[in-house]
Amino acid sequence: MTQKLIYYLLILFSFSFFLSCNKQEKTYDAKSNLESRYTKLLNYKPDSLGFPRSFSILKKEINKVPSKDWTSGFYAGNLWQIYELTNNPDYKELAKKWTAFIEKEKYNDKTHDMGFKVFSSFGQGLKQDQNNQEYKDIIVKSAQTLSSRYNDTVGSIRSWDFNKKKWSFPVIIDNMMNLELLFEATKISEDSLFHKIAVKHANTTLKNHFRKDNSCFHVLDYNPENGAIRMKVTHQGFSDDSAWSRGQSWAIYGFTMAYRYTKDEKYLNQAKATAAFFLNHKNLPEDGIPYWDFDAPNIPNEPRDVSAGAIVASALIELYTYTKDETYINYSKKFLKNVQTSNYILSSDIEAPFILNHSSGDWSKRSEMDEPIVYGDYYFLETLIRLKSQEKK
């Protein structure tokens, strides 16, 4: 073999090796990586006093909370949803254990977060076992407890009890999400009171929470004596006038869900209008995963909030079913693709019961910014399930 031939063969081999390596670098086994993350949840032992809420990658510490925390129900919900995706009964059994720890919250009238806690856990369980009377009873009792926070003069359910020196009757956009518990409680019990309260709360929110550009405020404070608006502010966003990303996602999801139960066109129109604000915003990155606030001052050098993207992605699949506007489902598909082909899924070597990285929590406290947070996983899994259902259809 001549030296010249050997030279050309070496070049050919090197080029082939380069192509092979380059192909390997671009190949990302999303299914395998997701399954490795699911296993982290399966291996996490049940703890009635320590629901995993978030994870500090720098400190390598799990932030654990009691059942009274607003995020406590999401972990059980994640297990229920992984069971639905995998049909592995081990997740179902573990979901039952974590769900049971939430039951005492059905009496907790100090919070509006009954839907987040109870419906994200017991509601997901009831989805898998539609004849579970125990779960039905817990949902109805929780709805009764939540209804005790309703003020007919304001026309809303009170959100928070803290910061009473500043607020008289605070109502946050997040509270729209808790209405699902009330709507379902009416379906279970045939007591229309829950449905009526949910509609009144949605109407008040629709009337007062939105700006002319269809973005929403985070917190409205009312005078409980006459229903007058005292202030429109933020608590977790950058400023009172900014568009806190997760707040926008709660609004899109909340009014899409309200339309599901009422078929009231004004709810559908608001969901579409705020979705347009979100999807067309000049500060929404190309990959569809928003910054934690659309008006954060240091964009593009600001943390993302994958949880806000996941909430919107899930909501827009449902919104697509009502409108057949492919803009919505295309965003959801893009979101899932980009999350699963980038660094948003935690590496398999991180021993923590979470799936996604880069959610952002409470900027006012500078806490849980750019970290894995349990509700980001919840709505990501819900997006997977909803898209899978659409593809079957």
N, C-alpha and C positions, 0 to 999 in steps of 0.2 A: 504494500500500500504506500503510495507516494505521500510525501509530507504535505503537498497541496491538498490532497483528498482528505487527509487526517484533519487539516486545518478547517476545511469546509464542514466536515462532520461535527467537529467541536462547536462550530458556530451554530449549526442546526440543532444540536443537542441543547446548547445553552438557551437558544430561543424557545425551544419546546419546554424546557424546564421553567423559563420565565413565565410562559403562558399558563403552565400548570399551577405555579405558585400564585399568580395573579388571580386565576379562577378560584383557587382555594380561599384566598383572602376575601373574595366577594361572596363566597357561599356562606350562608348563615342559616343554621338549622333551627328555625324558630320553634318548631314543635318540640324538639329535644330540649332546648333551653327552657321553654315554658314548663315542661314536665319536671325538669330538675328543680324549678322554683316551686311548683306545686308540692313536691316532696318535702320541701322545707316547712310548709304549713302542716303537713301530715305528721312530721316528726316533732312538732312543738307540743309539749304536754299541756293538757287542760289546767287552767288556773283560775278559779272563780274570782280571785282578787287582782288578777293581772292580765287584762286584755291587751294584746299588742296593738299599739296605736301608731308608732313610728319608729324609725331606726336611725341612729346617728352613725354614719359610716366612719367619720373621723374618730369618734370615741368607741365605736363598735359596741354600742349599747342600745338595747330595746327599751323604748319608752312605754311603760305599762300603766294602765289606768283601771279604775274600778268600773263596775257596771253603770254607775250613774253618769259617767262621761258620755258625751253625745256620740262618740265614735265606737262605743263598745259593741254594738250589734253588727258592725261590718265584718268582723273576723268570722263569726259564725256564717254570715251571709256568703263570704268568700268560699268557705268550705262547701256549703250547699251548692254553689254555682260550679265549683270544680267537680263535684259529684255529677252534676248535670252534664258537664262537658266530657267527663271521662267514663262515667258509669261505674266507677270504682267504689264499692260499698264501704270501703274504709273511710272515705271522706264523709259519707253520710253518717256513719256512726260517730265520728268525731264532731261533726256539725251538731248532732243532737246534744252532745255533752256541753258544748260551748253555748248553744241556744238556751239550754235549761238555766244557765247562770244568769240570764237576762230577766227571767220571769218576775222577780221582785220589783222590777222597774215599772210594772203595770200600775203600781200604787204611787209612783213618784210624781207628785203634782207641782214640783219645784222647777220644772223644765218643760219647754215646748218640744224637745227633741224626741218625743215618743215614737215618731215614725222612723227616724234614723235608727233608734235603738231596737224597737220591737218589730217594726215591719221588715227591716233589713235582715232580721234573724228569723223570727217566727213566720213572717210573711214568706220568706224564701223556703222555709220548711214546709209551709202549707202548700206551696206550689208543687212540691215533690210528693206530698201526701194530702190530697184534697179532702179527705174524709177525717182528718185529725181534729176531733172536736175540742180537745184540750187546747190546741193552738188557736182555734177559732175563738174560744172563750177568752183567752189571754188577749187577743187582738181587740175584742169588743170591750173588755175591761180597760185596756189601755186607751181606747178611744174615749171612754167615759171620763177617764182621768184627764186626758188632754182637753176635753171640752170644758172642763172646769176653769180653764184659763181664758175662755172666750168672753169678750166684753161687747155686748150688743150696741152700746153707744158708739164705740169705736168701729165696730164691725170687723174685729180681728181677734186673733189669739195672741196673747202676750208672749213675746219671745223670751226675754231675759228678766231675771230678778236682781241681778247685780247692778252696781253703779247707780243706785237709786238717787244719789245726790245730783246726778246729771240728767237721768232719764226718768220720765213718769210712766210711760207705757210704750216701751220699745218694741218694734216689729221689724224683723229682718227678712230680706228676700229669701234666705235659706228656708224660712218657715213654710214656703210653698210646698216643699218636699214632704212635709209631715201630713199634708192633706190626703195623701194616698191612703194612710191608715184610716182616716175618717170615712172616705169613700168606700173602702173595703168593709169597714165595720157595718155600714148600712146594708151592703149586699149580704153580709153574714146574718145580721140580726133582724133585718127588715125594719129597723128603727130609722126613720128619715131624718131625725135630728142631726146626726153626724154629717150627713150629706148637706143639709142646709147650712150648717156652720162652715163647712168647707167652702161652699159656694160664696157665702158672705165674705169670708176671709179673702178668697181669690178676687172678688169684685173690688174690695177695698184696696188690695195690693195693685190691681190693674189701674185703678183710678189715680193712685197717689205715688207709686214707686218709680214711675218711668219718666225719663227726660224726653225732650222733643226728638232726640236722635235715636230713641228707643233703647238706649242703655238704661241701667237702673241704679238707683241709690242702694247702698247696703242697709242702712238703718233709718227708719222713720220713727220719730217719737211723737206720741199723741197725748193729748189731755184726756184722761179717762172719764172726766166729768162731762165733757161736751163733745169729744171726738175731734177737736181741732188739732191740726198739725203744729207741733212745737218746733221741730227741727228736722232737717234732712242731712244726714251725716254718714261717715264711714267709720268702721271700727277696725277692719282688717285690710282695707285697701290703702292706697298711697295717700289719697286726700278725699275730702268730702265730694269733690267734683270729678274725681277720677273714675275710670271704669275698671273696677276690681274684677279680674277675669273669672274667678270662681262664682262671684255674684251673678255675672251674666249667664253663666252656665246653669245655675240654679233656676234662673228665670226661664230660660229656654225649656229646660226639662220640666219645671213645675207647671207651666201653662200648657205644654204639650200633654202632660199627664191629666191636667184638669179637663182638657178637651175630650180625652178618652172617656171620662165618666159622665160628662154633661152634654157633649156635642154642641157646646155653645161656640159659635163662630168667632166671637170676640177673643176668646182664649187662643184659638188657633191663629188668629191674625197677629196677636201679640207675640206668640212663639215664633212666627215667621219673621216678624219685624226685628226682634232682638237677635234671631239667628242671622239675619242679613247684616246687622251691625257687627256681630262677631266675625262672620266669615269674610266680610269685605273690609275689615279694619286695616288701615295702612301698616299697623304694627303687628299684625298676625304673621309670624314667620312662615316661610315657604312650606315647612314640613307640617304645619297645622297645629303644632304644640305651642300654646300661647305663653307669653311672659306672664308673670304672676299678676301684673296689673298692666292694662293697655297703655296707661299713662305714666308708668314708672320712669323716673328721670334719666336713667343711664342705659336705656335700650340702645344697642343690642347687648350690653354687658349687664343684663339683669337675669335673675333666676327664672327658669321656666316653671310652669305648673301643669304637669302632665295630668293631674287629677281633673283640672278644669277642662282639658281637652277630652278626657274620657267621658265626663258627664255629658258634654255636648255631643260627642260621637254616639253615645247611647241614645240620647234624646232625638237626634236627627234621623236615626233609623226608624223610630216610631213616627216622627214627623213625615218622613217619606211615605209611610203606609197611608197617610191621610191625604197627601198632596200629589204623590207620584213625581215630585220634583227631584230629579236625579242629582241636583246640586247637593242635596242633603246626604244621600247615601254615598256619594262619591267622596265627601269629606270624611265620613266614617271609615270607608275603605282605606283612604290615604292615611288617616290617623293610625289605623291598625298596622298598616304596612310599615310606616316609618317608626312606630314604636318597636316593632319586632325585628327591624333590620338596622337598629342603631344601638346606642348605649342606654336606652331607657329601661330595658329589662336587666335586672340585677345579675351580676355574674354568678355562676353556679358555685363559686367558692365562698360566697358570703353566707354565713350561717345565721340567717334571720328569716322569720316567717313572712316575708313580703315578696312581691313580684316585680313591681316597677320602682324605678328611682326617679328623682327630679320632680316631686310634688312640692308645693309650697303652702305653708299653713298660715300662721298669724304674724304678719309683718309688724303689727303694733307692738308685739312682744319680742320681735326678732326671733321667733321660735319656729322650728320645723320648716325652715326655708331651704329648699332644694334637697329634700330627703325623701326616702320611701315613707309613704303614709297610707294607712290601711284603706281609706275610702278611694284612693286612686286605683288600687287593685280591684275594689268592688265594682266600680263602673267600667273598668277595662274588661273584666270578666263578663259583665252584663252586655257590653258591646259585642264581644265574641259570640255570646249566645244569641243575641238578636240578629246579628248578621248571618249566623248559621241558619237560623229559622227562615230568614228571607231567601237565602240561597236555595233552601229546600222547596220553597214555594215557586 
